Amino acid sequence: MSRSLFIVTGANGGFGGAVLRQLDTLYGESALIIATARNPVTIATAGFKATVKTIAADFSVRGAELEVVCRRVASLAGRTDYFSATLINNHGALNQIGRGLASFNGDETDEYLHLNVTSFHVLTSAFLEEFGKMSRIRLVNISSLAAISPFPELGLYSAGKAARMVLYKTLAQEYPNVTVLNYSPGPMKTAMTKDIATTAANPQLAASFAKFDKEDTWVKVDDSARKMLQLLKSGSFESGQQVDYYDIC
């Protein structure tokens, strides 16, 4: 039986690490996983039944160098006759917290959007070039509520998430043979949310994240990752749709 291919970016911990664990649980030996991180040594796959190949990928590089990085990631698995090929685009970064949107200058804005939007698009294009003629292709954007609802101090983050969502909604229309999912995993206790809770200058933003700690209502990363993969496998959503964890939990 042909194996299922999964390329997971930002795979070194947090939600990306949970995606790897749940892929191994759900697919086991039938999965080939390509896992990327700036430092692949930090990717934890001990005891996995799935075949995992790790690769260093710095998506902040520019121009032709970025094209090379993305093509190398997309082509690492080779053009074998896979049962399916899935790209789970999880890499990205949070903008600096404690600053209002107008305080970011042009260079800072360009640097942020390059990592979070441009590299996201270039990698997706490389993936489609490599696997676009297959019958079972899936694209997953790890989105956020911030893609559709702005938050103070998260202006660049929201802009990046909104751009990624619209890019994938567009691809869903341009590639009817590709299944596209924008998935918002819910509020999870990660390094990113800790950064927001501890450094936010806006009292409402800080209080909203502190409330999750006080009430212990964080979404568990592995639970959200499992729900996402089960949804993706079922195909019970409209291609291009933004689906939130709370829509399916």
C-alpha positions in Angstrom: 0.0 0.0 0.0 1.3 3.5 -0.9 2.3 5.7 2.0 0.8 9.1 2.8 3.2 12.0 2.7 3.0 14.9 5.2 5.3 18.0 5.2 5.1 19.8 8.5 6.8 23.2 9.0 7.5 24.7 12.4 7.7 21.1 13.8 9.9 21.7 16.8 7.5 21.9 19.7 4.2 23.6 20.5 1.5 22.8 18.0 3.9 21.6 15.4 5.3 19.0 17.7 1.7 17.9 18.6 0.9 17.5 14.9 3.9 15.1 14.5 2.8 13.0 17.5 -0.8 12.8 16.2 0.3 12.0 12.7 2.3 9.1 14.1 -0.7 7.9 16.2 -3.2 8.1 13.4 -1.1 6.9 10.5 1.9 5.0 12.0 4.0 3.1 9.5 1.8 4.2 6.6 3.1 7.8 6.9 6.3 9.5 5.6 6.7 12.8 7.5 9.0 15.6 6.4 9.5 17.8 9.4 11.2 21.2 9.2 12.6 23.7 11.7 15.5 26.2 11.8 17.3 23.7 14.1 16.0 20.2 13.3 17.9 18.8 16.3 15.0 20.2 18.4 12.4 18.0 16.6 11.3 15.2 18.9 10.4 11.9 17.1 11.8 9.2 19.4 9.7 6.0 19.3 7.7 7.0 16.2 6.4 4.2 14.0 6.1 6.6 11.1 9.2 7.4 8.9 10.4 10.9 9.7 12.9 12.9 7.8 14.0 16.2 9.4 15.4 19.1 7.5 16.8 22.5 8.5 14.7 25.3 6.9 15.2 29.0 7.5 12.2 30.7 5.8 13.5 34.2 6.6 16.0 34.1 3.8 15.4 36.2 0.7 15.1 36.0 -3.1 16.6 33.0 -4.9 17.8 31.6 -1.6 14.2 31.3 -0.3 13.2 29.6 -3.6 16.0 27.0 -3.0 15.0 26.4 0.6 11.3 25.8 -0.4 12.1 23.6 -3.3 14.5 21.5 -1.2 11.8 21.0 1.4 9.1 20.1 -1.2 11.3 17.7 -3.1 13.0 15.8 -0.2 10.4 13.0 -0.3 10.8 12.4 -4.0 8.1 11.9 -6.5 7.0 8.4 -5.3 3.5 7.2 -5.9 2.1 8.4 -2.6 -1.5 7.7 -1.6 -1.8 11.4 -0.7 0.5 14.4 -0.2 -0.3 17.0 2.5 1.5 20.3 3.4 0.8 21.6 6.9 2.1 25.1 7.0 2.8 25.9 10.6 5.9 28.1 10.5 5.8 31.7 11.4 6.4 34.1 14.3 4.6 36.5 16.5 5.2 40.3 16.1 6.9 42.1 19.0 4.3 42.5 21.8 4.0 45.7 23.8 3.9 47.9 20.7 1.1 49.5 18.7 0.8 48.8 15.0 1.8 52.3 14.0 5.2 51.9 15.8 6.5 49.4 13.3 8.5 50.9 10.5 8.7 49.8 6.9 11.7 47.5 7.3 10.2 45.8 10.4 6.9 45.3 8.6 8.6 43.9 5.5 10.7 41.5 7.5 7.7 40.3 9.4 5.4 39.8 6.4 8.3 38.1 4.4 8.6 35.4 7.0 4.9 34.9 7.7 3.4 35.5 4.3 5.9 35.5 1.4 7.7 32.3 2.5 4.4 30.6 3.2 3.3 31.4 -0.4 6.6 30.4 -2.0 6.6 27.0 -0.1 3.0 26.3 -1.1 3.9 27.0 -4.7 6.9 24.7 -4.6 4.7 22.0 -3.1 2.1 22.3 -5.8 4.8 22.3 -8.5 6.1 19.0 -7.0 2.8 17.2 -6.3 0.1 19.3 -8.1 -0.9 16.5 -10.5 -1.7 13.9 -7.8 -5.3 13.1 -7.2 -5.1 13.5 -3.4 -3.4 16.7 -2.4 -4.1 18.7 0.7 -3.0 22.1 1.9 -3.4 23.2 5.6 -2.8 26.7 6.9 -2.5 26.9 10.7 -4.6 30.0 11.1 -6.0 31.9 14.1 -9.0 33.8 15.3 -6.8 36.8 14.7 -7.2 36.2 10.9 -10.8 37.4 11.2 -10.8 39.4 14.5 -8.2 42.1 15.2 -6.5 42.4 18.7 -4.5 45.3 20.0 -0.7 44.8 19.7 -1.3 41.9 17.3 -1.7 44.0 14.2 1.0 42.5 12.1 0.2 39.0 13.4 -3.4 39.5 12.4 -2.5 40.9 9.0 -0.2 37.9 8.3 -2.8 35.4 9.3 -5.5 37.1 7.3 -3.3 37.2 4.2 -2.5 33.5 4.6 -6.2 32.6 4.9 -7.1 34.5 1.8 -4.2 33.0 -0.2 -5.5 29.6 0.6 -9.1 30.5 -0.1 -8.0 31.6 -3.5 -6.0 28.4 -4.1 -9.2 26.4 -3.2 -10.9 28.1 -6.2 -7.9 27.9 -8.5 -7.2 24.2 -7.8 -10.4 22.3 -7.5 -8.4 19.0 -7.2 -6.8 20.2 -4.0 -8.4 20.1 -0.6 -7.6 23.3 1.3 -8.1 23.8 5.0 -7.6 27.0 7.1 -7.5 25.6 10.7 -7.6 27.8 13.8 -6.3 25.5 16.7 -7.8 27.6 19.5 -6.0 29.2 22.5 -3.2 26.9 23.5 -0.6 27.2 26.2 2.6 27.7 24.2 5.6 29.9 24.2 3.8 32.3 22.0 0.8 32.8 24.3 3.1 33.0 27.3 4.9 35.8 25.5 1.6 37.7 25.0 0.5 37.2 28.6 3.8 38.4 30.1 4.7 41.3 27.8 1.4 42.8 26.6 1.1 46.5 27.5 -2.6 46.5 26.7 -4.4 45.6 29.9 -7.4 43.9 28.2 -5.1 41.8 26.0 -3.0 40.7 29.0 -6.1 40.0 31.1 -7.7 37.9 28.4 -4.7 35.5 28.3 -4.2 35.6 32.1 -7.9 34.4 32.3 -7.0 31.2 30.5 -4.4 30.5 33.1 -6.6 31.3 36.0 -9.5 29.2 34.8 -7.3 26.5 33.2 -9.2 26.6 30.0 -6.4 26.4 27.5 -7.0 24.0 24.6 -4.6 21.1 24.8 -2.2 21.1 21.9 -2.5 17.3 21.2 -6.3 17.4 21.4 -6.4 20.3 18.8 -3.9 18.6 16.5 -5.9 15.3 16.6 -9.2 17.1 15.9 -7.6 18.9 12.9 -6.2 15.6 11.4 -9.5 13.8 11.9 -11.3 16.6 10.2 -8.8 16.6 7.3 -9.1 12.9 6.9 -12.9 13.0 6.9 -13.1 15.8 4.3 -16.2 17.1 6.0 -15.6 20.8 5.3 -15.7 23.1 2.3 -12.3 23.5 0.6 -10.8 26.8 1.6 -13.0 27.1 4.7 -11.7 28.5 8.0 -12.5 26.0 10.7 -12.0 26.8 14.4 -11.2 24.1 17.1 -14.4 25.1 18.9 -16.4 24.4 15.7 -15.5 20.7 15.9 -14.7 19.9 19.6 
